[in-house]
Amino acid sequence: MATEVIGGANEQFVSAVEAAIARPYRLVTIFEKGSAEKRVDIYPEERLAALIAMTDDLQSERLLALVPTVINSVLERWEETAPDFEETTGILFHMEEENWSRARLDPALYETLRGQMFANLEHAYSFIDFMHVESFLNETKIAATDDENESVSSGFGSYISSQFSQDLYDTSSSSEALDDMADFFSRMIREHGYDISEEYGRVMELLAERDERAERHADEYRGAWQGERNFERADEESISSMFDSLR
């Protein structure tokens, strides 16, 4: 491997990144009847995304050497919680690009990260997770394997049976997210043949209720505005009549 030559400012920056990567991203306190976790830095997926981007920008062998360690920390986190699918698909896209780091990283790192992301779809708890994975599969340069397609199918089935109701409740507070959910479910039915018409119907019911409330509020606003305008017009006519009587 070639000896890396970097300027003083960059060398200080790389040293700072190395120190940051070495620090834990969370502190865990163990109690007699449980534990508490406090986040003290960005999550491993965010670290990995930033690290790979900086590695390519600086073409730094020292930063490149940190990538396997951070990928391992990502995989360790996934043993406890669901992946950040948005961040992870972004990382995979970057690793597919023809850039400085791709020519030097072990391809097995990409394969492992991608494989574990699909394996963890069974733990996804939001339709947004599947939206990001669907987008990834539509745009990735590496076609999905049968195992990956099966992971999507089984993971989405698990989501529908165990997470959908809570996700719908959480989503209902955001008008934009509810539209996104309706569009995504419609697409999953039309393009992928999923039997989720009942769940889609529940989403559409909430959309109809939302639109009805919006229309009712609009009617109330128009009524209030019209009443105020009528009052102003009557007041104007009264003043005009008063001046007419003085002529």
Order of alpha helices (4+ residues) and beta strands (2+ residues): alpha-beta-beta-alpha-alpha-alpha-alpha-alpha-alpha-alpha-alpha-alpha-alpha
